[in-house]
Amino acid sequence: MTTIRKRIGTRNLLSGDRLPSIRAFAQQMGVSNSTVVEAYDRLVADGIIQSRRGSGFFVCAHTAPLSITRIGPKLDRAIDPFWVSRQSLDARPDMLKPGCGWLPASWMPETSIRRALRTLSRTRTETLTDYGTPLGLAPLRQLLSRRMATYGIDTSPDQVLLTDSGTQAIDMLCRFLIEPGDTVLIDDPCYFNFQALLRAHRANIVGVPFTANGPDVDAFDRIVKDTKPRLYITNSGLHNPTGASLSPMVAHRILKTVEQHDLIVIEDDIFADFENTPAPRLAALGGLDRVIHIGSFSKTLSASVRCGYIAASPDWIDGLTDLKIATGFSSGNLAPELVLSILKDGTYRKHMDALRTRLATAMTRVTSRLQSLGITPVSTPDAGIFLWCKLPDGMNAATLARNALADGVVLAPGNVFSISQTADDLMRFNVAQCDDPKLFETLKRAMG
Amino acid sequence: MTTIRKRIGTRNLLSGDRLPSIRAFAQQMGVSNSTVVEAYDRLVADGIIQSRRGSGFFVCAHTAPLSITRIGPKLDRAIDPFWVSRQSLDARPDMLKPGCGWLPASWMPETSIRRALRTLSRTRTETLTDYGTPLGLAPLRQLLSRRMATYGIDTSPDQVLLTDSGTQAIDMLCRFLIEPGDTVLIDDPCYFNFQALLRAHRANIVGVPFTANGPDVDAFDRIVKDTKPRLYITNSGLHNPTGASLSPMVAHRILKTVEQHDLIVIEDDIFADFENTPAPRLAALGGLDRVIHIGSFSKTLSASVRCGYIAASPDWIDGLTDLKIATGFSSGNLAPELVLSILKDGTYRKHMDALRTRLATAMTRVTSRLQSLGITPVSTPDAGIFLWCKLPDGMNAATLARNALADGVVLAPGNVFSISQTADDLMRFNVAQCDDPKLFETLKRAMG
């Protein structure tokens, strides 16, 4: 089944193509005829292939469109990235969401957003009604460029392209940089939507074991040599889900391998503003020749105000701008103006200062509460919102997530983050979403 | 050159692959060695291939990313979709833009937008800071579903997925529905960004001659039989650039062919609200089984408030939602709330009533001014913003566009809309952008 799915996914089998006969395929795979019959039957049930009386099995006809969930392995729902995303996004207001990746609404700078909206209601007509330029609002690009300079990343505003979100930035870069079948490295574990995104691009996804200081450098080196990837996607600071940050030595060694093997890196820096001490940035160490730096304000300012950015070499920004025009025509200025006005008015810095303190307190409190349930953090992050925790021996995270969901709690079980599926006793907790004492009662009950 | 580009574009040649030897390729193509040498030299100059001493020519190494402008034919700048888009979007405030596809800021409902922003500044916190649900703001989807019902399109709100724009809607659908190399039909002429978008998807683009009542039905039938397309993208009402609308008979015949040959149609309906009398909608006649209906408010409300939508069969909406999560995570509610509040408060309808009257007046005035320069509309549209015009005999639209640009006027020459490049004596004018009398002086001068 997996082989057929893969051939369809990689377009070695196209719609209308005839599948190998049951006998031929059984022989080829070294399995029994009945195994193939069963596999074909299941593919028919899934609507991927169809049988035509007397003439065999065929890949389904044209009108069956791409189903990303069918690319890659069929996963148990509890550890399927799409399912976890949908659970978090669709959760009813009365549900608890320690598994989601963002702050509660009450932790966000609503006063600043309300003020920015009032200011915007008085701005010039063009801002309210016109398309933005293809690169996006110039004063915001200038400000972002100055912000990146504080991390040692050397950019000009013309090297910054605004997008609708951080995810959209990575998506656009994948379209720009990779072809179906290209190998892409991700951290294992990593943000689960990277897997979903790369499945949509039909990439060959390879994981690199992730340590408390960043990716395992020896493994990284070996895997790069073995798999010749085109791209590596990572978080340098406050890695999702582990909360770890790159050490300078790891950063340097990763970058050496990257340069030696002509790799491109996407450095997804959306948690930067949560840091107490900035981690080294690959884009600072290596420049923007082969490192692409992206960010957004969804986690710190508002997820409703859609605005992300890409910083890359000028050549690539030019090609990316064409791609932006072709696939979205242009950006509006409304969301960028809102972000700009909040970044400029001084309240954003104060909000982040307060947020870091509040998160540190929550981190301590949630750690001790989890520990009292036998759930122990794998490491203690410097800052941020995530705690990556080991469950008591023998406990399965997917099972726990399923039980908890029945009780109205959305969890994020380890394997949803792990391409190698080696995190079945781990769980990611968002400390900002663990305020409600009811959560720990439910957890205790769900843990049996 | 075109052959090599195409092979690279369709991934028959991958990066690092060796090109055929000069002699072998010359023989294969039936041209002289020196022609191949010249072509290879130009590809080297363009950075697409490189020569390695003694061992021949190779497709350039990994770090050269996708360049959409290199997919498809190399076009003269004046008729390159990307260049025209960039000229319009990047135009300085003092430039005139009869070639652009949107209304001047002063024609947009700024009072309503300002009021909606003030209202939004007082809304609940979650709206300001949280992600929206994957499908997008429910009350807006309900309203859109009711609006579509007035065109006879039968949808439930669950069949409506919000996107960031109309273009993004089409882009998402292309990712969902087509594979590189799939044939996609577009009207000839059609909105130029369809070509750019489809080039990004590496589709095989085929044009259907467009008449005053919609696509030429006999040609459509023949082309569908010959090229077995997967998809057809069109505007049913107030077609861009011709301003024509589908006649009921053409709609019926097109749909018959579509159904017979298992085609999917994307009906891009972004000009609906400009119509005086609604044209028949393919989505109304055929239902949403194989017709997908999309829209946005960029042209009538604001291009800065990014919000579009897709109406499709429930199955597809489910797959599209996964794609939306993978590639953009989710939408925010800010832009949808703005659109909703303006659609609901009654001012949008008044704005559109006034706009239609104002456009009708502009249409008459601009027609007569253009006629006095010997520029004659090919047909008289019922409504809308576009006039598709024939230039005086012997005059080339690309040349005229270049001359006008030197004088600060952005025009949209015919061939930018024409996949067959058979519109070199045609020009699209946006009557709302032709208010300034200076424009006609400049045109006259540029026409020589």
Interface residues (C-beta under 8 A of the other chain):
Chain A: R11 L14 A61 H62 T63 P65 L66 S67 I68 T69 F82 S85 R86 L89 D90 W102 A105 S106 M108 E110 I113 R114 R115 L117 R118 L120 S121 R122 T125 E126 T127 L128 T129 D130 Y131 G132 T133 P134 D164 S165 T167 Q168 D171 R175 F176 L177 E179 P180 N193 A196 L197 R199 A200 R230 D262 I264 R290 S298 S302 A303 S304 V305 R306 W316 G319 T321 D322 L323 I325 A326 T327 G328 F329 S330 S331 G332 N333 L334 A335 L338
Chain B: R11 L14 A61 H62 T63 P65 L66 S67 I68 T69 F82 S85 R86 L89 D90 W102 A105 S106 M108 E110 I113 R114 R115 L117 R118 L120 S121 R122 T125 E126 T127 L128 T129 D130 Y131 G132 T133 P134 D164 S165 T167 Q168 D171 R175 F176 L177 E179 P180 N193 A196 L197 R199 A200 R230 D262 I264 R290 S298 S302 A303 S304 V305 R306 W316 G319 T321 D322 L323 I325 A326 T327 G328 F329 S330 S331 G332 N333 L334 A335 L338
